[in-house]
Amino acid sequence: MTHELPPLDLGSLPDPVDVSDNTEALASVRAVIAAGPYTDTWESLRQYTPPQWYQDAKFGIFIHWGVYSVPAFGNEWYSRNMYQEGSPEHAHHLATYGDHREFGYKDFIPSFTMDRFDPDEWAALFRRSGAQFVVPVAEHHDGFAMYDTDRSRWSAASMGPERDVFGDLSAAVDRAWMVRGASTHRAEHWFFMNGGTKFDSDVLDPRTQDFYGPAQRKETAPSERHLEDWLLRTVEIIDKYRPQVLWFDWWIEHPAFKPYLTQLAAYYYNRAASWGREVVINYKWDAFAEGTAVYDIERGAMGEIRPFVWQNDTSVSKTSWSWIPNHDYKSVDDLIVELVDVVSKNGVLLLNVGPKADGTIPEAERDMLLALGKWLDVNGEAVYGTRPWVISGEGPTTIEAGSFVDSAARAFTGADFRFTARAHLGSDSVYAVPLGEPEDGALRIRAFGSASGLLTRGIKSVALLGADGATEWEQTADHLVVRTDRQAVVKVTLEPETAQPRWDFF
């Protein structure tokens, strides 16, 4: 054993919370649903329209931060994998902290200090990155709530830092004029700690089964009690913190969740209507019916433009969502490519960082966010508030569509572009974002050539974002040729369709 961390003192814990009778709480949920405007049917929920603020935002920050940040080994699934005999995490735990019966996952909680956590400093960094909304993990699969919950004693508000860190960060996000969100991974807790039931571990200790439980087999359907608890914990987050983005991980696709999903969506949309706010639910796979919420792909990409707005959730690291030493980090160029590829296909990027247990954001991740923000300072015009153009891009380098494709090695060239567009004051603009360095002192864009037929109006002007002075360009049948020796975004302003009055005063 190489680390002697102070274990959790079970004698000092508050009493367990009795959540066995949910009758009154569920009646309150049904009352909100009954009040409308949405009912808990897919037909009613298809009235939903994603808000314009979200479609314009294009970029948000995701945060994986929890008790798993203390061992900081493997990834954010340490709480599961440490109980999987034969796994690297299991062996590491035995060698580093000792027997699982004597020192289990719960015993990391006292070392989850957050003693250097400054929510306003985080919010300032996220704003400088160019993010428009922030989605912290309210509860991960491990069952430890990062918010002040009335449904469990196992929360950051009751032990560890004894602070409502989720609420504090949400307030800081508000102060920084970004939109607050929340993610919940509670659904997976049904099975997440079940490895610890197969050998003598603290998962079997009756004194802590309100934390480790249910710890049931993944092959079994979750019980009504678990489903009710999932619904009511999510309702609690909605009512206490009013997030405008609500992100769910994959296991809500289990058929047992279906009636609870329609209740949750109707409740959330109705509550948002009463607040006068527009909100977003993110889901994976086929958990929600199309048109009732916003589809999300993990570490993924679309092959082409999707007619409805969607989201890619990914991370600055290829190896873990939470903090670990020796991350395999993406480059800033990787992140820019992911952002513009997503936006060109009608998507939004949710980019994750993983703070350390003391509440600091690793320097490498800070630097990446600041570099991304610097790029957006110059080129954000081609990102924020745009919509897809006729095609999403061109070039010889392909990006595989689907989930978990962000680790693929790709070498983009100066002939690879992604396109976005906007209409403003009667004169449309189209943007070409190069994914590689120009070749032979020029960017050559085939889609903007006169023979492509994609530009339906004449070119009024061409500019390089961030450049001073006039831009040298020529339109041929095959290409728009823009003279430059740097990887600059090309803005093409088209002639207006008809003469319109200008309102330049705003």
Residue pairs with C-beta under 8 A, 6 or more apart in sequence:
1 95
1 96
1 97
1 98
2 95
2 96
3 96
3 97
5 70
5 97
5 103
5 107
5 108
5 110
5 111
6 110
6 111
7 102
7 103
7 107
7 110
8 106
8 107
8 109
8 110
8 159
9 110
10 207
10 208
13 153
13 159
14 153
14 158
15 153
16 153
16 210
17 150
17 151
17 152
17 153
17 210
19 151
19 152
19 229
19 232
20 225
22 228
22 229
22 232
25 232
25 235
26 228
26 231
26 232
29 231
29 232
29 235
29 263
29 267
30 263
32 267
32 270
32 271
33 39
33 40
33 263
33 266
33 267
33 270
35 270
36 270
37 47
37 269
37 270
37 273
38 44
38 45
38 47
38 48
38 265
38 266
38 269
38 270
38 273
39 266
40 259
40 262
40 263
40 265
40 266
40 267
41 262
42 262
42 289
42 292
44 266
45 262
45 265
45 266
45 269
45 288
45 289
45 291
45 292
45 293
46 289
46 291
46 292
48 265
48 269
48 291
48 292
48 293
50 280
50 294
50 308
50 309
51 278
51 279
51 280
52 278
53 132
53 179
53 278
54 133
54 245
54 278
54 280
54 294
54 309
54 348
55 309
55 348
55 387
56 132
56 384
56 385
57 132
57 133
57 179
57 348
57 384
58 132
58 339
58 342
58 343
58 348
58 349
58 383
58 384
58 385
58 386
59 129
59 130
59 131
59 132
59 339
59 348
59 349
59 351
59 376
59 383
59 384
60 131
60 132
60 133
60 134
60 135
60 179
60 181
60 245
60 348
60 349
60 350
60 351
61 126
61 129
61 131
61 133
61 134
61 135
61 350
61 351
61 352
61 353
61 369
62 135
62 137
62 183
62 247
62 313
62 315
62 321
62 350
62 351
62 352
62 353
63 134
63 135
63 136
63 137
63 169
63 352
63 353
63 354
63 355
64 76
64 137
64 140
64 315
64 321
64 322
64 352
64 353
64 354
65 136
65 137
65 146
65 322
65 323
65 354
65 355
66 76
66 112
66 137
66 140
66 142
66 144
66 146
66 322
67 79
67 105
67 108
67 109
67 112
67 142
67 144
67 160
68 75
68 76
68 77
68 78
68 79
68 108
68 140
68 142
68 322
69 112
69 322
69 323
69 354
69 355
69 356
69 357
70 108
70 111
70 112
70 357
71 78
71 82
71 92
71 93
71 96
71 97
71 108
72 322
72 323
72 324
72 325
72 356
72 357
73 89
73 92
73 96
73 324
74 81
74 88
74 89
74 92
74 320
74 324
75 319
75 320
75 321
75 322
75 324
76 140
76 320
76 321
76 322
76 354
77 89
77 141
78 89
78 105
79 105
79 141
79 142
79 192
79 193
80 141
80 142
80 192
80 193
80 195
81 87
81 88
81 89
81 90
81 195
82 89
82 90
82 92
82 93
82 100
82 105
83 90
83 100
83 105
83 193
83 194
83 195
83 196
83 198
83 201
83 203
84 90
84 195
85 195
85 198
85 199
93 100
93 103
94 100
97 103
97 107
100 196
100 199
100 200
100 201
100 202
100 203
101 200
101 201
101 202
102 202
104 196
104 201
104 202
104 203
104 208
105 142
105 193
105 202
105 212
106 202
106 208
106 211
106 212
107 202
109 144
109 159
109 160
110 159
110 160
111 357
112 156
112 160
112 161
112 357
113 160
113 161
113 357
113 358
113 359
114 156
114 160
114 161
114 163
114 165
114 357
114 358
114 359
115 161
115 358
115 359
116 358
116 359
116 360
117 161
117 163
117 165
117 168
117 355
117 358
117 359
117 360
118 359
119 165
119 168
119 169
119 171
119 172
120 172
120 175
120 176
122 169
122 172
122 355
122 361
123 134
123 169
123 172
123 173
123 175
123 176
123 178
124 176
125 361
125 366
125 369
125 370
126 134
126 173
126 176
126 178
126 369
127 176
127 177
127 178
128 369
128 370
128 373
129 369
129 370
129 372
129 373
129 376
130 372
130 373
130 376
130 377
130 380
131 178
131 351
132 178
132 179
132 384
133 173
133 178
133 179
133 180
133 181
133 244
133 245
134 169
134 173
134 178
134 179
134 180
134 181
135 181
135 182
135 183
135 243
135 245
135 247
135 350
136 146
136 166
136 169
136 170
136 181
136 182
136 183
137 146
137 183
137 184
137 185
138 145
138 146
138 147
138 166
138 182
138 183
138 184
138 237
138 241
139 145
139 146
139 147
139 184
139 185
139 186
139 233
140 185
141 185
141 186
141 188
141 189
141 192
141 249
142 189
142 192
142 193
143 152
143 154
143 186
143 189
143 192
143 193
143 211
143 212
144 154
144 155
144 156
144 211
145 152
145 154
145 155
145 156
145 157
145 166
145 233
146 155
146 156
146 165
146 166
147 155
147 156
147 157
147 164
147 165
147 166
147 167
147 237
147 240
147 241
148 155
148 157
148 164
148 166
148 167
148 240
149 155
149 157
149 233
149 236
150 236
151 229
151 232
151 233
151 236
152 210
152 211
153 159
153 210
154 210
154 211
156 162
156 163
156 164
156 165
156 166
157 163
157 164
166 182
166 241
167 240
167 241
170 180
170 182
170 241
170 243
173 179
173 180
174 180
179 244
179 245
180 241
180 242
180 243
180 244
180 245
181 243
181 244
181 245
181 246
181 247
181 280
182 237
182 241
182 243
182 245
182 246
182 247
183 246
183 247
183 248
183 249
184 233
184 234
184 237
184 246
184 247
184 248
184 249
185 248
185 249
186 229
186 230
186 233
186 234
187 222
187 230
187 248
187 249
187 251
187 252
187 254
187 257
188 249
188 250
188 251
189 214
189 226
190 214
190 216
190 218
190 222
190 226
190 251
191 214
191 215
191 216
191 217
191 218
191 220
192 215
193 203
193 212
193 213
193 215
194 203
194 215
194 216
194 217
194 218
195 203
196 202
196 203
196 204
196 212
196 215
197 203
197 204
197 215
202 208
202 212
203 209
203 212
203 215
205 212
209 215
214 222
214 223
214 226
216 222
221 254
221 255
221 256
222 230
222 254
222 256
222 257
227 256
227 257
227 260
228 260
230 257
230 260
231 260
231 263
231 264
234 246
234 264
235 264
235 267
237 243
237 246
238 246
238 267
238 268
238 271
239 271
242 275
242 277
243 279
244 272
244 277
244 278
244 279
244 280
245 279
245 280
245 282
246 268
246 279
246 280
246 281
246 282
247 281
247 282
247 296
247 313
247 350
248 281
248 282
248 283
248 284
248 287
249 284
250 284
250 285
250 287
250 298
251 257
252 261
252 283
252 287
253 283
253 284
253 285
253 286
253 287
257 287
261 287
261 288
265 281
265 288
265 292
265 293
268 279
268 281
269 279
272 278
272 279
280 293
280 294
281 288
281 292
281 293
281 294
282 293
282 294
282 295
282 296
282 311
282 313
282 350
283 293
283 294
283 295
283 296
284 295
284 296
284 297
284 298
290 308
291 308
294 308
294 309
294 310
294 311
294 348
295 306
295 308
295 310
295 311
296 310
296 311
296 312
296 313
296 350
297 310
297 311
297 312
297 313
297 402
297 403
298 313
298 314
298 403
298 404
299 312
299 313
299 314
299 315
299 403
299 404
299 405
299 406
299 407
300 312
300 314
300 401
300 402
300 403
300 404
300 405
300 406
301 312
301 338
301 341
301 342
301 345
301 399
301 400
301 401
301 402
301 405
301 406
302 310
302 342
302 345
302 346
302 347
302 401
303 401
304 345
304 392
305 344
305 345
305 346
305 388
305 391
305 392
306 345
306 346
306 347
307 346
308 346
309 346
309 347
309 348
310 345
310 346
310 347
310 348
311 347
311 348
311 349
311 350
312 338
312 342
312 347
312 348
312 349
312 350
313 350
313 352
314 338
314 349
314 350
314 351
314 352
314 406
315 321
315 351
315 352
315 353
315 354
316 327
316 329
316 330
316 335
316 351
316 352
316 353
316 365
316 368
316 369
317 327
317 328
317 329
317 330
317 352
317 354
318 327
318 328
318 329
318 330
318 406
318 407
319 327
319 328
320 327
320 354
321 352
321 354
322 354
323 354
323 355
323 356
323 357
323 362
324 354
327 362
327 364
329 364
329 365
329 368
330 338
330 368
330 406
332 368
332 371
332 372
332 375
334 406
335 351
335 368
335 372
336 372
336 375
337 410
337 412
337 435
338 349
338 351
338 406
339 349
339 351
339 372
339 383
340 382
340 383
340 418
340 420
340 433
340 435
341 392
341 393
341 399
341 418
342 348
342 349
343 349
343 383
343 386
343 418
343 420
344 388
344 389
344 392
344 393
344 418
344 419
344 420
344 433
345 388
345 392
346 387
346 388
351 372
353 361
353 362
353 365
353 369
354 362
354 365
355 361
355 362
356 362
376 383
376 384
378 465
378 466
378 489
379 433
379 465
379 466
379 489
381 431
381 465
381 489
381 491
382 420
382 431
382 433
382 465
382 489
382 491
383 420
385 422
386 420
386 421
386 422
386 431
387 420
387 421
387 422
388 419
388 420
388 421
389 419
389 420
389 421
389 430
390 419
390 447
390 454
391 419
391 447
391 454
392 418
392 419
393 416
393 417
393 418
393 419
394 415
394 416
394 417
394 419
394 445
394 446
394 447
395 412
395 413
395 415
395 416
395 417
395 435
396 413
396 415
396 416
397 410
397 411
397 412
397 413
397 416
397 435
399 405
399 408
399 410
400 408
411 436
412 435
412 436
413 435
413 436
413 439
414 434
414 436
414 437
414 438
414 439
414 443
414 444
414 487
415 436
415 439
415 444
416 434
416 435
416 436
417 432
417 433
417 434
417 435
417 445
417 447
418 432
418 433
418 435
419 430
419 431
419 432
419 433
419 447
420 430
420 431
420 433
421 428
421 429
421 430
421 431
422 428
422 429
422 431
423 429
425 500
425 502
425 503
425 504
426 496
426 497
426 498
426 500
426 502
427 460
427 493
427 494
427 495
427 496
428 457
428 493
428 494
428 496
429 491
429 492
429 493
429 494
430 448
430 455
430 491
430 492
430 494
431 465
431 489
431 490
431 491
431 492
432 443
432 445
432 447
432 448
432 480
432 489
432 490
432 492
433 489
434 443
434 487
434 488
434 489
434 490
436 487
437 486
437 487
438 484
438 485
438 486
438 487
441 483
441 484
441 485
442 481
442 482
442 483
442 484
443 481
443 482
443 484
443 488
443 490
444 479
444 480
444 481
444 482
445 479
445 480
445 482
445 490
446 452
446 478
446 479
447 454
447 455
448 454
448 455
448 459
448 475
448 479
448 480
448 492
449 475
449 476
449 477
449 478
449 479
449 480
450 475
450 476
450 477
451 477
451 478
455 492
455 494
457 494
457 495
457 496
457 497
458 494
458 495
459 475
459 480
459 492
459 493
459 494
459 495
460 493
460 494
460 495
460 496
461 492
461 493
462 471
462 473
462 480
462 482
462 490
462 491
462 492
462 493
463 471
463 490
463 491
463 493
464 471
464 482
464 484
464 488
464 489
464 490
464 491
465 488
465 489
465 490
465 491
466 488
466 489
467 484
467 488
471 482
471 483
471 484
472 482
472 483
473 480
473 481
473 482
473 483
474 480
474 481
475 481
480 490
480 492
482 490
